[in-house]
Amino acid sequence: MEKIIETPCGKIKGYNCRIPGVTAFKGIRFAVAERWKYPEEITGWEGIYDASSYGNCCFQPRSFYNEEENLKKVFYYNEFRKGETYNYSEDCLFLNIWAPDDADEKSRLPVLVYIHGGGYKGGCGHEKPFDDPIWPKKGVVAVTINYRLGPFGFACLPELEKEAGHCGNYGLYDQLTALKWINHNISAFGGNPEQVTIMGQSAGAMSVQHLCQNSLAKGFFHGAVMSSGGGAGHILTGKAEKNFGFWSEVMKLCGCKNLDEFRKVPAEELFENWKKAQKEVKGGTMAATPVKDNIFITEKPEPLDIHYMMGSTSHDMMAPILYSMAKKWGIKNNLKNYVWFFERMLPGDKNGAWHSSDLWYWFGTLPNCWRPMEKEDYVLSEKMSEYLCNFVKNGNPNGGNLPEWKPCTKDNKKVLKLGKEKTGMGKANMAKLFYTMLTTKSVGE
């Protein structure tokens, strides 16, 4: 079944997805951007936009090798991408929307926008955990987005600063532009632009934190969810000028004498020399991440006074640190913050509750997973997606017959524990988390 709606940009055609009663609009171009220039929002198109397939992902390291043969990265390939086909390009600013079949401008449904992780250098908005989320069945319009990554999303050069007045953070500006497009267009899909929540995991969670501390983003969302990265956004963030030397070296390795030549370097050549420079320049491995540009990220950012949900997993990367950060960030900033701790040992292997394992449960996409999920997994996923959708609707995850979830405060240091056992308030065993961190290498990209 097809559905054509009228948006401020023009007509668009959506299609039925895996979930009965939900229409998917895939691969919607929300912006365009030349290399190392800030994005321009799309305001219209000709004819009827065919939203039947996902758009391009940003070029990333995996674009140039066979993932099945890279044993260091094969875990996440098997988990999230095996059997799927992805198209990669610099032209990657696309988003995806899922809405109830009967939603229209009068519906005014709350909206949840997801920003993927991947260390600011990988990932996309339509990997298996994000494909057909359950949220529209619970009265929430779902959106996932792509943004520029690695050298395309976070390069810094004095020439770029001179050209635009600031440089870097192109990927973050892509995210902001996606939120603007959503604000201007989501009503046509049945969404309420005044009731938008943003969610991210890992680098996506840190992106959410940066958006929550950015006056430019004020008014485009009203709640935030951060998984395995909440409270950690400042860790990877230095001054833009500190990365000038690294990117000048990349430009030199590419054999370019000026910015115009550098902009024309083929993507694979750029990635090869970016990788080479990381080995040759001190601190190079951190030179494709957000920077303090004094516009998007300032020296003393202050978080928006909205409601938050954040948490981590028991076998996360730096599990005890992420757990503590999620608790402390809300308390420090005197914000209402609902903190979770996911400890379900996923069936199928012995990696435990690894970094990003909770995504299957929040999205309600367990049927997309290869793992031999058990009845308890579906019960847990139903609880988690219900908490999440309640939060998007009300700024409070509680409701129905769900166990009470209290916000983390100076007086209440307990968090909501999510696992195979009974869901409820409690505390993580910090000694066990440190032991796991020191003795077990966490899976991650």
C-alpha positions as CSV (number, residue, x, y, z in Angstrom):
1,M,0.0,0.0,0.0
2,E,1.2,3.5,-0.9
3,K,0.4,6.8,0.8
4,I,1.0,10.2,-0.7
5,I,0.9,13.3,1.5
6,E,1.5,17.0,0.9
7,T,4.4,18.6,2.8
8,P,5.8,22.1,2.8
9,C,8.5,20.7,0.5
10,G,6.0,19.1,-1.9
11,K,4.3,15.8,-2.3
12,I,5.9,12.6,-1.0
13,K,5.0,8.9,-1.3
14,G,5.5,6.5,1.6
15,Y,5.1,2.7,1.8
16,N,4.0,0.1,4.2
17,C,6.7,-1.3,6.4
18,R,7.3,-4.6,8.3
19,I,4.9,-3.4,11.0
20,P,1.2,-3.4,10.1
21,G,-0.5,0.0,10.4
22,V,2.8,1.9,9.9
23,T,3.9,3.9,6.9
24,A,7.6,4.4,6.2
25,F,9.0,7.4,4.3
26,K,12.6,6.5,3.6
27,G,15.6,8.4,2.2
28,I,14.2,12.0,2.5
29,R,16.8,14.6,1.6
30,F,16.7,17.2,4.3
31,A,19.8,19.2,3.3
32,V,22.6,19.6,0.8
33,A,26.2,20.5,1.5
34,E,29.4,20.9,-0.5
35,R,32.6,19.4,1.1
36,W,33.5,21.3,4.2
37,K,30.7,23.8,3.9
38,Y,27.7,24.1,6.2
39,P,24.4,22.5,5.2
40,E,21.5,24.2,3.5
41,E,18.1,23.0,4.4
42,I,15.9,21.6,1.6
43,T,12.7,23.7,1.2
44,G,11.1,22.1,-1.8
45,W,11.3,19.5,-4.6
46,E,9.7,18.8,-8.0
47,G,7.0,16.2,-8.5
48,I,6.2,13.4,-6.1
49,Y,9.2,12.4,-3.9
50,D,9.5,8.6,-3.9
51,A,10.4,7.6,-0.3
52,S,10.6,3.9,-1.0
53,S,14.3,3.3,-0.2
54,Y,17.0,4.5,2.2
55,G,19.4,7.2,1.1
56,N,23.2,7.1,1.0
57,C,25.2,6.8,4.1
58,C,28.2,9.0,4.6
59,F,31.6,7.6,3.4
60,Q,33.3,5.9,6.3
61,P,36.2,3.5,6.7
62,R,34.1,0.4,6.0
63,S,33.2,1.9,2.6
64,F,36.6,0.8,1.3
65,Y,37.0,-2.8,2.6
66,N,35.0,-6.0,2.9
67,E,33.6,-6.1,6.4
68,E,33.4,-9.9,6.5
69,E,37.2,-10.1,6.1
70,N,38.1,-7.5,8.7
71,L,38.2,-9.6,11.8
72,K,38.7,-6.7,14.2
73,K,35.4,-5.2,13.1
74,V,33.4,-8.3,12.3
75,F,31.3,-8.3,15.5
76,Y,29.2,-5.3,14.7
77,Y,29.0,-6.2,11.1
78,N,27.5,-9.6,12.1
79,E,25.2,-7.8,14.6
80,F,23.9,-4.8,12.7
81,R,24.7,-5.1,9.0
82,K,25.2,-8.6,7.8
83,G,23.1,-9.4,4.7
84,E,22.3,-5.7,4.2
85,T,23.5,-3.4,1.3
86,Y,24.6,0.1,2.0
87,N,25.4,2.9,-0.5
88,Y,28.0,5.4,0.5
89,S,28.5,8.9,-0.7
90,E,29.4,12.5,0.4
91,D,25.8,13.2,-0.6
92,C,24.4,11.7,2.5
93,L,22.0,14.1,4.2
94,F,18.9,11.9,4.4
95,L,16.4,11.1,7.1
96,N,13.7,8.4,7.5
97,I,10.2,8.8,9.0
98,W,7.8,6.1,10.3
99,A,4.2,7.2,11.2
100,P,0.9,5.5,11.8
101,D,-1.1,4.9,8.6
102,D,-3.9,7.1,9.7
103,A,-1.7,10.0,11.0
104,D,-2.3,13.4,9.5
105,E,-1.8,17.1,10.3
106,K,-4.5,17.0,12.9
107,S,-2.9,14.1,14.8
108,R,-0.2,16.2,16.5
109,L,1.7,13.0,17.7
110,P,4.9,13.3,19.7
111,V,8.1,12.8,17.7
112,L,11.3,10.9,18.6
113,V,14.4,11.6,16.5
114,Y,17.4,9.2,16.7
115,I,21.0,10.2,16.1
116,H,23.2,7.1,15.5
117,G,26.6,6.4,17.1
118,G,29.8,5.1,15.6
119,G,32.6,7.3,17.0
120,Y,31.8,10.1,14.7
121,K,33.3,8.1,11.9
122,G,30.8,5.3,11.1
123,G,27.2,4.2,11.2
124,C,24.0,5.4,9.6
125,G,20.3,5.8,10.4
126,H,19.0,2.6,8.9
127,E,21.1,-0.3,10.3
128,K,19.1,-3.3,11.5
129,P,18.3,-2.1,15.0
130,F,16.7,1.1,13.6
131,D,14.8,-0.5,10.7
132,D,11.1,-0.2,11.4
133,P,11.0,0.9,15.1
134,I,7.9,-0.1,17.1
135,W,7.3,3.5,18.3
136,P,4.5,4.4,15.9
137,K,2.4,1.6,17.2
138,K,2.6,3.4,20.6
139,G,1.6,6.7,19.2
140,V,5.0,8.2,18.5
141,V,6.4,9.4,15.1
142,A,9.9,7.9,14.6
143,V,12.7,9.7,12.7
144,T,16.3,8.5,12.1
145,I,19.0,10.7,10.4
146,N,22.3,10.5,8.6
147,Y,25.1,13.1,9.0
148,R,28.6,13.7,7.7
149,L,31.3,11.6,9.4
150,G,35.1,11.4,9.8
151,P,37.0,13.7,7.5
152,F,33.8,15.0,5.9
153,G,32.1,15.9,9.1
154,F,34.9,17.2,11.4
155,A,37.9,18.6,9.5
156,C,39.5,21.8,10.8
157,L,41.8,24.1,8.8
158,P,42.7,27.8,9.1
159,E,41.6,28.2,5.5
160,L,38.2,26.9,6.4
161,E,38.0,29.2,9.4
162,K,38.9,32.2,7.3
163,E,36.3,31.2,4.7
164,A,33.3,30.8,7.0
165,G,34.4,32.5,10.2
166,H,34.6,29.2,12.0
167,C,35.3,25.6,11.1
168,G,34.6,22.0,12.1
169,N,31.5,20.4,13.5
170,Y,29.9,20.0,10.0
171,G,28.3,16.7,11.2
172,L,26.7,18.5,14.2
173,Y,25.4,21.2,12.0
174,D,23.9,18.5,9.8
175,Q,22.0,17.2,12.9
176,L,20.8,20.7,13.7
177,T,19.6,21.2,10.2
178,A,17.7,17.9,10.3
179,L,16.0,19.1,13.4
180,K,15.1,22.4,11.6
181,W,13.7,20.4,8.7
182,I,11.7,18.2,11.0
183,N,10.3,21.3,12.8
184,H,9.2,22.7,9.5
185,N,7.7,19.6,8.0
186,I,6.8,16.9,10.6
187,S,3.2,18.1,10.9
188,A,2.5,16.7,7.5
189,F,3.5,13.3,8.7
190,G,1.2,13.5,11.8
191,G,3.9,14.8,14.2
192,N,3.9,17.7,16.6
193,P,6.9,20.0,16.1
194,E,6.4,21.4,19.6
195,Q,6.8,17.9,21.1
196,V,10.1,16.5,19.8
197,T,12.5,14.4,21.8
198,I,16.0,13.6,20.5
199,M,17.9,10.4,21.3
200,G,21.4,9.1,20.6
201,Q,23.7,6.3,21.5
202,S,27.5,6.5,22.0
203,A,28.7,9.3,19.7
204,G,25.1,10.0,19.1
205,A,24.5,10.5,22.8
206,M,27.4,12.9,22.9
207,S,25.9,14.7,19.9
208,V,22.6,14.9,21.8
209,Q,24.5,16.4,24.8
210,H,26.1,19.1,22.5
211,L,22.7,19.9,21.0
212,C,21.3,20.2,24.6
213,Q,24.0,22.8,25.4
214,N,23.5,24.8,22.2
215,S,21.4,27.9,22.1
216,L,21.0,27.5,18.3
217,A,19.0,24.3,18.9
218,K,16.7,25.8,21.5
219,G,13.0,25.3,20.6
220,F,13.6,22.4,18.2
221,F,13.3,19.7,20.8
222,H,11.9,19.4,24.3
223,G,13.4,16.2,25.8
224,A,16.6,14.2,25.4
225,V,17.7,10.5,25.7
226,M,21.3,9.5,25.9
227,S,22.5,5.9,25.8
228,S,26.2,5.0,26.7
229,G,27.5,8.6,26.3
230,G,25.4,10.9,28.5
231,G,27.5,13.3,30.4
232,A,30.6,12.4,28.3
233,G,30.2,14.9,25.5
234,H,33.1,17.1,26.7
235,I,35.7,14.3,26.7
236,L,36.5,14.4,23.0
237,T,36.1,18.1,22.6
238,G,39.1,20.4,22.2
239,K,39.7,23.7,20.5
240,A,39.4,23.8,16.7
241,E,42.9,25.3,16.2
242,K,44.5,22.3,18.0
243,N,43.6,20.2,14.9
244,F,44.9,22.6,12.3
245,G,48.3,20.9,12.1
246,F,46.8,17.4,11.7
247,W,44.5,18.4,8.9
248,S,47.2,20.4,7.2
249,E,49.2,17.2,7.2
250,V,46.3,15.3,5.6
251,M,46.1,17.9,2.9
252,K,49.9,17.6,2.3
253,L,49.7,13.8,2.1
254,C,47.0,14.2,-0.5
255,G,49.4,16.4,-2.5
256,C,47.2,19.5,-2.4
257,K,48.6,23.0,-2.3
258,N,45.3,24.7,-1.4
259,L,41.8,24.2,-0.2
260,D,40.3,24.1,-3.7
261,E,42.5,21.1,-4.6
262,F,41.8,19.5,-1.3
263,R,38.0,19.7,-1.9
264,K,38.4,17.7,-5.1
265,V,40.4,14.8,-3.7
266,P,38.6,11.5,-4.2
267,A,37.0,10.1,-1.1
268,E,39.1,6.9,-0.9
269,E,42.3,8.8,-1.3
270,L,41.2,11.2,1.4
271,F,40.4,8.3,3.8
272,E,43.8,6.6,3.1
273,N,45.7,9.8,3.9
274,W,43.5,10.5,6.9
275,K,44.3,7.1,8.3
276,K,48.0,7.5,7.5
277,A,48.2,10.9,9.3
278,Q,46.6,9.3,12.4
279,K,49.7,7.2,12.7
280,E,52.1,10.0,12.0
281,V,50.7,12.9,14.0
282,K,50.3,12.9,17.7
283,G,46.7,13.1,18.8
284,G,45.5,12.4,15.2
285,T,43.1,9.7,16.3
286,M,41.0,12.3,18.0
287,A,41.1,14.9,15.2
288,A,37.7,13.9,13.6
289,T,35.5,14.7,16.5
290,P,33.5,17.8,17.6
291,V,35.5,20.9,18.5
292,K,35.0,24.1,20.4
293,D,34.2,26.6,17.6
294,N,32.6,29.2,20.0
295,I,29.4,28.9,18.1
296,F,28.0,25.4,18.3
297,I,30.3,24.4,21.2
298,T,31.4,27.1,23.6
299,E,33.9,27.1,26.4
300,K,31.2,27.1,29.1
301,P,28.1,25.4,27.7
302,E,25.0,25.2,29.8
303,P,22.4,22.5,29.3
304,L,18.8,23.3,28.4
305,D,16.3,23.0,31.3
306,I,14.4,20.0,29.9
307,H,13.8,16.4,31.0
308,Y,16.4,13.7,30.4
309,M,16.8,10.0,30.2
310,M,20.2,8.4,30.1
311,G,22.0,5.2,31.0
312,S,24.6,2.6,30.0
313,T,25.1,-1.2,29.9
314,S,26.9,-3.6,32.2
315,H,29.5,-4.6,29.6
316,D,29.9,-1.2,28.1
317,M,33.1,0.5,27.1
318,M,34.4,1.9,30.3
319,A,31.3,0.7,32.0
320,P,31.8,2.1,35.5
321,I,32.8,5.5,34.1
322,L,29.8,5.8,31.8
323,Y,27.5,4.6,34.6
324,S,28.8,7.3,36.9
325,M,28.7,10.1,34.3
326,A,25.1,9.4,33.5
327,K,24.2,9.8,37.2
328,K,26.3,12.8,38.0
329,W,25.5,14.9,34.9
330,G,21.8,15.5,35.9
331,I,22.6,15.9,39.6
332,K,25.4,18.4,38.8
333,N,23.2,20.5,36.6
334,N,20.1,20.2,38.8
335,L,18.0,18.6,36.0
336,K,15.3,16.0,36.1
337,N,17.2,12.9,34.8
338,Y,15.8,9.4,34.7
339,V,18.9,7.0,34.7
340,W,18.9,3.4,33.6
341,F,21.3,0.5,33.8
342,F,20.9,-2.3,31.2
343,E,22.3,-5.6,32.3
344,R,20.5,-8.2,30.2
345,M,23.1,-10.8,29.0
346,L,22.1,-11.2,25.4
347,P,21.5,-14.8,24.2
348,G,23.7,-16.2,21.5
349,D,27.2,-15.5,22.8
350,K,29.1,-14.6,26.0
351,N,29.6,-10.9,25.4
352,G,27.0,-9.9,27.9
353,A,25.3,-6.5,27.7
354,W,27.8,-5.0,25.3
355,H,28.0,-1.4,24.1
356,S,24.8,-0.6,22.1
357,S,23.1,-4.0,22.9
358,D,20.2,-2.1,24.5
359,L,19.3,-0.6,21.1
360,W,17.4,-3.7,20.0
361,Y,15.2,-3.3,23.0
362,W,14.5,0.5,22.9
363,F,13.6,0.3,19.2
364,G,11.5,-2.9,19.6
365,T,13.3,-4.4,16.7
366,L,14.2,-7.8,18.1
367,P,12.7,-9.6,15.1
368,N,15.5,-8.0,13.0
369,C,18.2,-9.7,15.2
370,W,20.0,-13.0,14.5
371,R,20.1,-13.9,18.2
372,P,17.8,-16.6,19.7
373,M,15.8,-14.1,21.7
374,E,13.7,-15.6,24.5
375,K,10.3,-14.6,25.8
376,E,12.0,-12.6,28.5
377,D,13.7,-10.5,25.9
378,Y,10.4,-9.5,24.2
379,V,8.9,-8.7,27.7
380,L,11.9,-6.5,28.5
381,S,11.8,-4.8,25.1
382,E,8.1,-4.1,25.6
383,K,8.8,-2.4,28.9
384,M,11.7,-0.4,27.6
385,S,9.9,0.9,24.5
386,E,6.9,1.7,26.7
387,Y,9.1,3.7,29.1
388,L,10.7,5.5,26.2
389,C,7.4,6.4,24.5
390,N,5.9,7.6,27.8
391,F,8.9,9.9,28.2
392,V,8.5,11.3,24.7
393,K,4.8,11.9,25.4
394,N,5.0,13.3,28.9
395,G,8.6,14.0,29.8
396,N,8.1,11.2,32.3
397,P,8.7,7.5,31.5
398,N,6.2,6.2,34.1
399,G,2.7,5.1,33.3
400,G,0.4,2.1,33.1
401,N,1.6,-1.0,34.9
402,L,5.3,-0.3,34.6
403,P,7.5,-0.4,37.7
404,E,8.0,3.1,39.1
405,W,11.1,4.8,37.7
406,K,12.3,7.7,40.0
407,P,14.6,10.4,38.7
408,C,18.2,10.4,39.9
409,T,18.8,13.1,42.5
410,K,21.1,14.1,45.3
411,D,18.8,12.2,47.6
412,N,18.1,9.3,45.3
413,K,21.2,7.7,43.8
414,K,19.3,4.6,42.6
415,V,18.7,3.9,38.9
416,L,16.3,1.7,37.0
417,K,17.8,-1.7,36.4
418,L,16.8,-3.4,33.2
419,G,17.7,-7.1,32.8
420,K,16.3,-10.6,32.7
421,E,15.3,-10.4,36.3
422,K,12.6,-8.1,37.8
423,T,12.8,-4.5,36.6
424,G,13.1,-2.0,39.4
425,M,15.2,0.6,41.2
426,G,18.6,-0.3,42.4
427,K,22.3,0.3,42.1
428,A,25.0,-1.3,39.9
429,N,27.8,-3.2,41.6
430,M,30.7,-0.8,41.0
431,A,33.4,-3.3,42.0
432,K,32.0,-5.8,39.5
433,L,31.9,-3.1,36.8
434,F,35.6,-2.2,37.4
435,Y,36.6,-5.9,37.4
436,T,34.8,-6.4,34.1
437,M,36.4,-3.3,32.6
438,L,39.9,-4.4,33.7
439,T,39.6,-8.1,32.8
440,T,37.2,-8.2,29.7
441,K,37.8,-6.4,26.5
442,S,34.5,-4.9,25.5
443,V,33.3,-5.2,22.0
444,G,33.1,-1.9,20.1
445,E,33.9,-0.1,17.0
